[in-house]
Each structure stands twice: as C-alpha cells, then as structure tokens.
Amino acid sequence: MIIRWHGHACFELIDRDGFTIAIDPHDGYSLGIKPPSFKADAVLITHEHFDHNAYNIVAKPGAEKHSMREGEFLIAGRHMARGVKLYHDKVKGRRRGEVVIYRVEVDGVRVLHLGDLGHVFDESTALGLKPIDVLLVPVGGTFTIDAREAYEVVKVVEPKVVVPMHYWVKGMNLPLQPVDIFVDIVRDVYEVVSTQTSELTVTPEGLQSIVKTKVYVLNAP
C-alpha cells in the first residue's frame, strides 16, 4: 500500500490494484497551500469543517462518500473500515463539535487517521482500535492536540509507524505549530526518519521487521 500526504490532514491510500481512498481532503487555496492533485474512488471525511471536507476536489465521478460514519463498514466492498466518534476539543464537543476517526485496513496494513482529534483518549478507546500499524496523528495544536498530547496518543495506540500531520508548513495561513516540536519530543524514544518525498510504501512484511516505532516526517507536496 502507498500512503501519500497532500498537506494538512489530507491523505491518499492506494492499494495494490490502484484503488484510491482519500481521507480529509482540503481545497488548498483556503489554507494557502497546494491543492490535492489526485482523484479518489472513495472519500472519508472525519468532520464537516472546510479544511477537511472538499469531496468535490478529489472525487472521481460517482466516488463513494463516507462522512462521519460510525461503526464498521466496507469501502466499495473491498476494504474494511471502522469509524469511532471522539471530539474536536477537550470539552466533549461543546466548543468545536465531534470528529469520527477512521481505522482502515488496506492490503493487510491497518491505518488509523485521527482527523482533528482535540483530546487524548484513554486505554479503553485504544484497545477498541488496536492493533494499529500506521498512525496518522495531528501535532500542530490550536485546533487539535498539540505535539506533547500527540506523543501521549502515540504511546497509548502503540503503532509500528507514525506519520505526523495537521501542522504548519510554508504558506499555511492557520496558526499551527511546526512539526519540529513533535520531532524534538519523540526523537529520543522513536526512530525519526525525515523523507524527501510525500509518500510512504508500507507492506505487512516490512512492518514485521520494525522493532522500534518509526516516525516518518513526510515532505510537504
């Protein structure tokens, strides 16, 4: 499976047959960054805020859409997904509402996208999601958990691979923190890999060889 980052919280998951799932697409222009340039067969949306729900930007004609969908479901009859309702803030949604985080299994790889998670969740929530191979976690603060809180979430989820997202990059007009703060916190605990690309190829075989959690900092597109 290929995981490709398109800035902010937008990811493209591509299976071995080329089937593409988009998660939390943005339009680029509203954020001051490059818009996504791919087309998806299915689109998952964690919540209906403008920087996460640009379905029309990435959807192929007739693309399947799942917005804030809870429970287990099949994406296009081929990939199992589970949506779990959590919150966009630390006051059970009273400030920014709810989010639905998604656990998606593609080609034997289990990916968890945390959307705009605004709080650190507990062991019981994590147990309902495990095992997780790849964790896509917001680290930029302001509207989501910050770098320190993201580290707490990583510890409870215990993934093999961590990909930070939803942080400040050049051009971004939201008041987010840069990824460096998260990297400084975790570099003595996990193996940090700074890439020169916006994509990561993950296989079950490759995951089996990982002993120490790896943090991949993808290059902004």
C-alpha positions in Angstrom: 0.0 0.0 0.0 1.1 3.5 -0.8 0.3 6.4 1.7 0.6 9.8 0.1 0.3 13.0 2.0 -1.3 16.1 0.4 -0.7 18.5 3.2 -2.7 19.3 6.3 -4.8 16.2 7.1 -5.3 15.0 3.5 -4.0 11.5 2.7 -4.3 9.2 -0.3 -4.3 5.5 0.4 -3.6 3.4 -2.7 -4.0 -0.4 -2.8 -2.1 -2.9 -4.9 -4.8 -2.6 -7.6 -4.6 1.2 -7.8 -7.9 1.7 -5.9 -7.6 5.1 -4.1 -9.1 6.2 -0.8 -9.0 9.9 0.1 -9.2 11.0 3.8 -10.0 14.6 4.8 -9.4 16.4 1.5 -8.9 20.2 1.5 -9.1 22.6 -1.4 -5.6 24.0 -0.8 -6.5 27.6 -1.6 -8.4 28.2 1.6 -5.3 27.2 3.5 -2.6 28.8 1.4 -1.1 25.5 0.3 -1.1 23.4 -2.8 -4.5 21.7 -3.5 -4.6 17.9 -3.9 -4.0 16.7 -7.4 -5.3 13.2 -7.3 -8.7 11.6 -7.9 -10.2 9.1 -5.4 -12.5 6.1 -5.8 -13.8 6.7 -2.2 -13.6 9.6 0.2 -13.7 9.5 4.0 -14.4 12.7 6.0 -13.8 12.9 9.7 -15.9 16.0 10.2 -17.5 18.7 8.1 -15.1 21.6 8.5 -13.9 23.4 5.4 -10.4 22.2 5.6 -11.4 18.5 5.8 -14.4 18.0 3.6 -13.5 19.1 0.0 -15.1 16.0 -1.6 -15.6 17.6 -5.0 -11.9 18.4 -5.3 -10.7 14.8 -5.1 -13.7 12.6 -6.0 -13.9 10.7 -9.2 -17.4 10.7 -10.8 -19.6 8.6 -8.5 -17.0 8.2 -5.9 -18.2 6.7 -2.6 -18.5 9.1 0.2 -18.5 8.4 4.0 -18.8 11.5 6.2 -18.5 11.0 10.0 -19.7 7.4 9.6 -19.5 5.4 12.8 -19.2 1.6 13.2 -17.8 -1.0 10.8 -18.4 -0.8 7.1 -16.8 -1.8 3.8 -15.3 0.7 1.4 -16.6 -0.1 -2.1 -17.0 -3.7 -0.9 -13.2 -4.2 -0.6 -11.6 -2.5 2.4 -12.8 -2.8 6.0 -13.2 0.4 7.9 -14.3 1.4 11.4 -15.4 4.9 12.5 -15.2 5.9 16.1 -16.7 9.1 17.4 -14.5 11.3 19.5 -14.2 15.1 20.0 -12.6 18.1 18.3 -11.9 19.7 21.7 -11.4 18.9 25.4 -15.0 19.6 26.5 -16.8 16.7 24.7 -17.5 18.7 21.6 -19.1 21.8 23.2 -16.6 24.1 21.5 -15.8 22.5 18.1 -18.1 19.5 17.8 -17.4 15.9 17.2 -15.0 14.0 14.9 -15.1 10.4 13.7 -11.6 8.8 13.5 -11.2 6.1 10.9 -9.4 2.7 11.1 -8.9 1.4 7.6 -7.3 -1.9 6.5 -5.7 -1.9 3.1 -3.6 -4.8 1.7 -3.2 -6.1 5.3 -2.0 -2.8 6.7 -4.1 -1.2 9.4 -4.1 2.6 9.3 -5.7 5.0 11.9 -6.5 8.6 10.8 -7.2 10.8 13.8 -8.7 13.7 11.9 -9.0 16.8 14.1 -8.8 15.0 17.4 -8.8 17.5 20.2 -8.1 15.4 23.3 -6.0 12.5 24.5 -8.1 9.4 24.6 -7.9 6.6 27.1 -6.7 2.9 27.1 -10.2 1.5 26.6 -10.7 3.6 23.4 -7.2 2.5 22.2 -8.0 -1.2 22.9 -11.0 -1.0 20.6 -8.8 0.2 17.8 -5.7 -1.9 18.2 -3.7 -3.3 16.6 -2.6 -0.3 14.5 0.3 -0.4 12.1 0.3 3.2 10.8 -1.0 6.2 12.9 -1.7 9.5 11.2 -1.7 12.0 14.0 -2.3 15.8 14.2 0.6 17.6 16.1 0.1 21.3 15.3 -2.1 22.3 18.2 -4.6 25.2 18.3 -7.5 23.3 16.8 -6.2 19.8 17.6 -4.0 18.0 20.1 -0.5 19.6 20.3 2.8 17.9 20.0 3.0 16.8 23.6 -0.5 15.4 23.5 0.2 13.7 20.2 3.0 11.9 21.9 0.7 10.7 24.6 -1.7 9.3 22.0 1.1 7.5 20.2 2.1 5.9 23.5 -1.4 4.5 24.1 -2.0 3.4 20.5 1.4 1.7 20.1 1.7 1.8 16.3 4.6 0.5 14.3 4.7 3.7 12.2 3.7 7.3 13.0 3.1 10.0 10.4 2.5 13.5 11.8 0.0 15.7 10.1 -2.0 18.9 10.5 0.9 21.2 11.3 2.3 24.4 9.9 4.1 24.3 6.6 5.2 27.1 4.3 2.3 29.1 3.0 -0.2 27.8 5.6 -2.4 30.5 6.9 -3.7 28.7 10.0 -1.9 29.4 13.4 -0.4 25.9 13.8 2.9 24.8 15.3 5.6 23.3 13.1 6.4 19.6 13.1 9.8 20.2 14.7 8.2 20.5 18.2 6.8 17.0 17.9 10.1 15.6 16.5 12.1 17.1 19.4 9.8 15.4 21.9 9.9 11.9 20.3 13.4 11.7 18.8 14.9 10.1 21.9 12.1 7.5 22.1 11.4 6.6 18.5 13.3 6.4 15.3 12.7 9.6 13.3 13.0 9.4 9.5 12.8 12.7 7.5 12.0 11.9 3.9 12.4 13.8 0.7 9.1 12.6 -0.6 5.4 13.0 0.3 4.7 9.2 0.1 5.4 6.1 2.0 5.1 2.5 0.9 4.0 0.1 3.6 3.7 -3.7 3.5 2.9 -6.3 6.2 6.3 -7.9 5.6 8.1 -4.6 6.1 6.1 -3.9 9.3 7.2 -7.2 10.8 10.8 -6.1 10.7 10.1 -2.9 12.7 11.2 -3.3 16.3 11.3 0.3 17.4 8.4 2.6 16.4 9.3 4.7 13.4 8.2 8.3 12.9 8.2 9.3 9.2 8.1 13.1 8.6 6.9 13.3 5.0 7.8 16.2 2.7 5.1 18.7 2.1 3.8 18.5 -1.5 
